[in-house]
Amino acid sequence: MEPKELSERKKQILKAVVDAHIEGGEPVGSKAVLQTGQLGCSSATVRNEMAELEEMGYLEQPHASAGRVPSELGYRFYVNSLLEHYAMTAGEIAQINHLLRVKMGELDQILTAASNLASSLTNYTGFAVRPKLGSVTVTKFEGIYLESDHFILVAVLSTGSVKTKHINPNLPVTQETVARLTETLNRYLPGLTADRITLSTIMEMENDLRENAAVAGQTVKVIYELLREADEGEMKVSGINHLLQYPEYSDRGQFQELLGALEKKEDILDLVSRSQASDDINVLIGSESRVEVMNNSALVFKPIVKDGKTLGAIGVLGPRRMDYAKVLATLQGLSGNIEDIIRSKQTSESEGESPDE
C-alpha cells in the first residue's frame, strides 16, 4: 500500500524528529519539535500530528514515553524528500582534496585511502569495494627484465588497476626473451576474460615463441590467476571501532554478528556488484539491504563508474540514524576526486608514461 501524501506541516515535524534523533539518539517529544521554532502551532497540534505520523508508519514509539523515533519508512522519506545539502567545512574539503596530491599506483590503493578518509570524516565505519565483475581483462602488458632467472610482468587491467607480478620461470631468460614474450602477450591476450584464455590460445603463443614456449606457459598461468582474483571482488573495512560509540551497537551478540558479516564480505560485495553501471549514491536503510544483521544499520555507498563499468565503490556503514547529509556530501566529494585521479592517470598513460608499479 502506497503511503499517504504528507502535508507540509507533517513534513516539517518528521524532519524535526529525524534531525533531533540523529543528533541525540533519544526518542523525540513534541517539546523538542517545537523548539525548532519553525512550526507556529501549539504543542497539542504537534502531538496530534506525531500520532498521525505514527499511524501512517513514519514514526515509532519505542517505549511508553511520549517520545518517538523515525521508522525505516520515516528515514526513507527523509533521505528522498527532506534532506538538506550539507556544507562541508574548509578542513573537510582540504582533506578530500589531499587525495589528488597523493601519488598512488593502483585503484585499490586509492579506494582504500578514500574509505579511510570517509570513516574519519563521518565517524562511521568506512569500506572500499572492488565488486564482483566476471569480465576483467588486461588492456596492456609490459615485461621488465631483472636477472637471468626472473622478470617483472606489469598488467594494466580494464578496471584501471595495475597489477605487478614477479615471474620466476625456473629456466634462464634474457632481455630478448622478455621482450618477445611481452610482444606475444600483447598480441593474443588483451580483451580476453579468464574463461576465454583457452588451451588453443596458449598453444598458438607457445608455437610463436618456440624455444621460449615454457616461459609463456608459466606466465599465462600467472595471468589467469590474476584475472580470477580480480573477478572475485574484494572489500576492505576501516574504523569499525567508531560503531562502538553508538548505543545501537551496545548488544554484544548483535555487534559480533555484524562484525561477522563484514569479515565474510560476501553480502556487501553482492550488494555493490548488483549496482553495476550506475554511479548514483546508494542508500540502503535497515531491511532494505536484505542482510538481517544490518536491520539496525544503514549502508551508503558510491560506485566509481568508468565507461559504463563499475571499477569499485566507497561507502560507510553506521546506525540508521546516521547523518545522511554529511555522509552523502563526503562520498560525493571523495568520488569526484577519485574520478579526477583516474582521468589524470589515463591522460598520463595516453601521453606515453609508464604505468605505476
C-alpha positions as CSV (number, residue, x, y, z in Angstrom):
1,M,0.0,0.0,0.0
2,E,1.4,3.4,-1.0
3,P,1.9,5.8,1.9
4,K,-0.4,8.8,2.0
5,E,0.8,12.2,0.9
6,L,2.2,14.2,3.8
7,S,1.1,17.8,4.5
8,E,3.8,20.4,4.7
9,R,3.4,20.6,8.5
10,K,3.8,16.8,8.8
11,K,6.9,17.0,6.6
12,Q,8.3,19.7,8.9
13,I,7.5,17.7,12.0
14,L,9.0,14.5,10.6
15,K,12.2,16.3,9.6
16,A,12.5,17.9,13.1
17,V,12.1,14.4,14.7
18,V,14.7,12.8,12.4
19,D,17.2,15.7,12.8
20,A,16.8,15.6,16.6
21,H,17.1,11.8,16.8
22,I,20.2,11.8,14.6
23,E,21.8,14.3,16.9
24,G,20.8,12.9,20.3
25,G,19.8,9.3,19.7
26,E,16.9,9.5,22.1
27,P,13.1,9.4,21.5
28,V,11.9,12.9,20.5
29,G,8.8,14.5,22.1
30,S,6.6,17.4,21.0
31,K,8.5,19.9,23.1
32,A,11.8,19.2,21.3
33,V,10.0,19.6,17.9
34,L,8.5,22.9,19.0
35,Q,12.0,24.2,20.0
36,T,12.9,24.3,16.3
37,G,10.8,27.4,16.1
38,Q,9.6,26.7,12.6
39,L,6.0,25.4,13.1
40,G,3.9,28.2,14.6
41,C,1.4,25.8,16.2
42,S,0.5,24.5,19.6
43,S,2.1,21.6,21.5
44,A,-1.3,19.7,21.2
45,T,-1.2,20.1,17.4
46,V,2.3,18.7,17.2
47,R,1.3,15.8,19.4
48,N,-1.7,15.0,17.2
49,E,0.4,15.2,14.0
50,M,3.1,13.0,15.6
51,A,0.4,10.4,16.5
52,E,-0.9,10.5,12.9
53,L,2.7,10.1,11.6
54,E,3.0,7.1,13.8
55,E,-0.3,5.6,12.4
56,M,1.0,6.2,8.9
57,G,4.2,4.3,9.6
58,Y,6.7,7.2,9.6
59,L,7.3,7.3,13.4
60,E,7.6,4.6,16.1
61,Q,7.1,4.8,19.8
62,P,9.7,2.5,21.3
63,H,8.6,2.9,25.0
64,A,5.6,4.0,26.9
65,S,7.1,7.6,26.9
66,A,5.7,10.3,24.7
67,G,8.8,10.4,22.6
68,R,9.0,8.9,19.2
69,V,11.8,7.8,16.8
70,P,11.7,7.6,13.0
71,S,10.8,4.2,11.4
72,E,12.5,2.8,8.4
73,L,9.8,4.4,6.2
74,G,10.4,7.7,8.0
75,Y,14.2,7.6,7.3
76,R,13.5,6.7,3.7
77,F,11.1,9.7,3.2
78,Y,13.7,11.9,4.9
79,V,16.5,10.8,2.6
80,N,14.4,11.1,-0.5
81,S,12.5,14.3,0.2
82,L,13.6,16.2,3.2
83,L,17.4,16.1,3.2
84,E,19.2,19.4,3.2
85,H,22.5,20.0,1.5
86,Y,25.5,19.6,3.9
87,A,28.1,22.4,3.5
88,M,31.5,20.8,4.1
89,T,34.0,22.8,6.2
90,A,37.2,24.1,4.7
91,G,39.1,21.5,6.7
92,E,37.0,18.6,5.3
93,I,37.4,19.9,1.8
94,A,41.2,20.2,2.2
95,Q,41.4,16.6,3.5
96,I,39.4,15.3,0.5
97,N,41.4,17.4,-2.0
98,H,44.6,16.0,-0.5
99,L,43.8,12.7,-2.3
100,L,44.7,14.4,-5.6
101,R,48.2,15.2,-4.3
102,V,49.0,11.7,-3.2
103,K,50.7,9.5,-5.9
104,M,49.1,6.1,-5.8
105,G,49.6,3.5,-8.5
106,E,46.6,1.2,-8.2
107,L,42.9,1.9,-7.9
108,D,42.7,-0.4,-4.9
109,Q,45.1,1.9,-3.0
110,I,43.1,5.0,-4.0
111,L,39.8,3.4,-2.9
112,T,41.3,2.2,0.4
113,A,42.6,5.7,1.2
114,A,39.2,7.2,0.3
115,S,37.3,4.8,2.6
116,N,39.7,5.5,5.5
117,L,39.0,9.2,5.0
118,A,35.3,8.6,4.7
119,S,35.4,6.8,8.1
120,S,37.4,9.6,9.8
121,L,35.3,12.4,8.4
122,T,31.9,10.8,9.2
123,N,32.7,8.9,12.3
124,Y,31.2,5.7,11.0
125,T,32.8,2.6,9.5
126,G,34.2,3.1,6.0
127,F,34.7,0.4,3.4
128,A,36.2,0.1,-0.1
129,V,34.9,-2.5,-2.5
130,R,36.2,-3.9,-5.8
131,P,33.0,-5.6,-6.9
132,K,32.5,-9.0,-8.5
133,L,32.7,-8.4,-12.2
134,G,33.3,-11.6,-14.1
135,S,34.5,-9.5,-17.0
136,V,38.0,-8.2,-16.1
137,T,40.5,-8.3,-18.9
138,V,44.1,-7.0,-19.5
139,T,44.4,-4.0,-21.8
140,K,48.2,-3.9,-21.9
141,F,51.3,-5.9,-20.7
142,E,54.8,-4.7,-20.0
143,G,57.7,-7.0,-19.2
144,I,60.7,-5.8,-17.2
145,Y,63.9,-7.9,-17.3
146,L,65.7,-8.1,-14.0
147,E,68.1,-11.1,-13.9
148,S,68.7,-14.3,-15.8
149,D,66.2,-16.2,-13.7
150,H,63.3,-13.8,-13.2
151,F,61.5,-10.8,-14.5
152,I,58.5,-8.5,-13.7
153,L,55.2,-8.6,-15.6
154,V,53.1,-5.4,-15.4
155,A,49.4,-5.9,-16.4
156,V,47.1,-2.9,-16.9
157,L,43.5,-4.2,-16.2
158,S,40.3,-3.0,-17.7
159,T,39.2,-1.8,-14.3
160,G,42.0,0.7,-14.2
161,S,44.1,-1.2,-11.8
162,V,47.8,-2.0,-12.5
163,K,49.0,-5.4,-11.2
164,T,52.7,-6.3,-10.9
165,K,53.9,-9.9,-10.7
166,H,57.3,-11.4,-10.3
167,I,57.8,-14.3,-12.7
168,N,60.3,-17.0,-11.7
169,P,60.2,-19.5,-14.7
170,N,63.0,-21.8,-13.3
171,L,64.9,-21.5,-16.5
172,P,67.2,-18.9,-18.0
173,V,65.7,-15.8,-19.5
174,T,67.3,-12.9,-21.4
175,Q,66.2,-9.4,-22.1
176,E,65.3,-10.5,-25.6
177,T,63.1,-13.4,-24.2
178,V,61.2,-10.9,-22.0
179,A,60.7,-8.5,-25.0
180,R,59.4,-11.3,-27.3
181,L,57.1,-12.6,-24.5
182,T,55.7,-9.2,-23.9
183,E,55.0,-8.7,-27.6
184,T,53.3,-12.1,-27.8
185,L,51.2,-11.5,-24.7
186,N,50.0,-8.1,-26.2
187,R,49.1,-9.8,-29.4
188,Y,47.0,-12.6,-28.0
189,L,45.6,-11.8,-24.6
190,P,44.2,-8.2,-24.3
191,G,40.5,-8.2,-24.2
192,L,40.2,-11.8,-23.0
193,T,38.5,-12.7,-19.7
194,A,40.0,-15.6,-17.7
195,D,37.5,-18.1,-19.0
196,R,38.4,-17.2,-22.6
197,I,42.1,-18.0,-22.3
198,T,41.9,-21.4,-23.9
199,L,44.4,-24.2,-24.4
200,S,44.3,-23.4,-28.1
201,T,45.4,-19.8,-27.5
202,I,48.2,-20.9,-25.2
203,M,49.4,-23.4,-27.8
204,E,49.5,-20.7,-30.5
205,M,51.5,-18.4,-28.2
206,E,53.9,-21.3,-27.4
207,N,54.3,-22.1,-31.1
208,D,55.2,-18.4,-31.8
209,L,57.7,-18.3,-29.0
210,R,59.3,-21.7,-29.9
211,E,62.3,-22.2,-27.6
212,N,60.7,-19.8,-25.1
213,A,57.4,-21.7,-25.0
214,A,57.9,-22.9,-21.4
215,V,58.2,-19.3,-20.2
216,A,54.9,-18.5,-22.0
217,G,53.0,-21.3,-20.3
218,Q,54.1,-20.4,-16.8
219,T,53.4,-16.7,-17.4
220,V,49.9,-17.3,-18.8
221,K,49.1,-19.3,-15.6
222,V,50.0,-16.3,-13.5
223,I,47.8,-14.1,-15.8
224,Y,44.9,-16.5,-15.5
225,E,45.1,-16.4,-11.6
226,L,45.5,-12.6,-11.6
227,L,42.2,-12.2,-13.7
228,R,40.3,-14.7,-11.5
229,E,41.4,-12.8,-8.4
230,A,40.3,-9.5,-9.9
231,D,36.9,-11.0,-10.8
232,E,36.2,-12.3,-7.3
233,G,35.9,-8.9,-5.7
234,E,37.4,-7.6,-2.6
235,M,36.4,-5.4,0.4
236,K,38.5,-3.6,2.9
237,V,36.9,-2.1,6.1
238,S,38.2,0.7,8.3
239,G,37.0,2.4,11.5
240,I,34.9,-0.5,12.9
241,N,35.7,1.0,16.4
242,H,33.6,4.0,15.5
243,L,30.4,2.0,15.8
244,L,31.0,1.2,19.5
245,Q,30.1,4.8,20.5
246,Y,26.6,4.3,19.2
247,P,24.0,2.7,21.6
248,E,22.5,0.8,18.7
249,Y,25.5,-1.5,18.8
250,S,25.7,-2.0,22.6
251,D,24.3,-5.5,22.3
252,R,27.4,-7.6,22.2
253,G,25.8,-10.5,20.4
254,Q,24.3,-8.4,17.6
255,F,27.6,-6.5,17.2
256,Q,29.5,-9.7,16.8
257,E,27.1,-10.9,14.1
258,L,27.6,-7.6,12.3
259,L,31.4,-8.0,12.5
260,G,30.9,-11.5,11.1
261,A,29.1,-10.1,8.1
262,L,31.8,-7.5,7.5
263,E,34.5,-10.2,7.8
264,K,32.7,-12.5,5.5
265,K,32.2,-9.7,3.0
266,E,30.0,-11.7,0.6
267,D,26.8,-9.9,1.4
268,I,28.2,-6.4,0.9
269,L,30.1,-7.5,-2.2
270,D,26.8,-8.8,-3.7
271,L,25.0,-5.5,-2.9
272,V,27.6,-3.4,-4.6
273,S,28.0,-5.8,-7.5
274,R,24.3,-5.5,-8.2
275,S,24.6,-1.8,-8.6
276,Q,27.0,-2.0,-11.6
277,A,26.9,0.6,-14.3
278,S,25.0,3.1,-12.0
279,D,27.1,5.9,-10.5
280,D,24.3,7.1,-8.2
281,I,24.8,7.1,-4.4
282,N,23.0,4.1,-2.9
283,V,21.3,4.5,0.5
284,L,20.1,1.2,2.0
285,I,18.3,1.7,5.3
286,G,17.7,-1.2,7.6
287,S,16.0,-4.2,6.0
288,E,16.4,-2.6,2.5
289,S,19.9,-4.2,2.4
290,R,18.2,-7.7,2.8
291,V,21.0,-8.6,5.2
292,E,19.4,-9.4,8.5
293,V,22.2,-8.3,10.8
294,M,22.1,-4.9,9.2
295,N,18.4,-4.2,10.1
296,N,19.5,-1.7,12.7
297,S,22.1,-0.1,10.3
298,A,22.3,2.0,7.2
299,L,24.7,1.3,4.3
300,V,25.6,4.1,2.0
301,F,28.0,3.6,-1.0
302,K,29.0,5.4,-4.2
303,P,30.1,3.3,-7.1
304,I,33.1,4.6,-9.2
305,V,32.0,4.1,-12.8
306,K,34.1,4.5,-16.0
307,D,32.8,3.8,-19.5
308,G,29.7,2.0,-18.1
309,K,31.7,-0.3,-15.9
310,T,31.8,-0.2,-12.1
311,L,35.5,-0.1,-11.1
312,G,34.9,-0.1,-7.4
313,A,32.9,1.7,-4.6
314,I,33.5,3.6,-1.4
315,G,30.9,3.7,1.4
316,V,30.1,3.9,5.1
317,L,28.2,1.7,7.5
318,G,26.5,3.2,10.5
319,P,23.3,3.3,12.6
320,R,20.0,4.0,10.8
321,R,20.1,7.5,12.4
322,M,23.4,8.4,10.7
323,D,24.0,11.9,9.5
324,Y,22.9,11.2,5.9
325,A,23.5,14.8,4.6
326,K,27.2,14.7,5.7
327,V,27.7,11.1,4.5
328,L,26.3,11.8,1.0
329,A,28.3,15.0,0.7
330,T,31.5,13.3,1.8
331,L,31.1,10.3,-0.6
332,Q,30.2,12.7,-3.4
333,G,33.4,14.8,-2.8
334,L,35.6,11.7,-2.5
335,S,34.2,10.1,-5.6
336,G,34.8,13.2,-7.6
337,N,38.4,13.2,-6.6
338,I,38.8,9.6,-7.4
339,E,37.4,10.2,-10.9
340,D,39.9,13.1,-11.3
341,I,42.7,10.7,-10.4
342,I,41.5,8.1,-12.9
343,R,41.3,10.8,-15.7
344,S,44.7,12.1,-14.8
345,K,46.2,8.6,-14.9
346,Q,44.6,7.9,-18.3
347,T,46.0,11.2,-19.7
348,S,49.5,10.3,-18.4
349,E,49.3,6.8,-20.0
350,S,48.0,8.2,-23.3
351,E,51.0,10.6,-23.4
352,G,53.3,7.6,-23.2
353,E,54.2,7.5,-19.5
354,S,54.8,4.0,-18.0
355,P,52.1,2.7,-15.6
356,D,52.9,2.9,-11.9
357,E,54.2,-0.3,-10.3
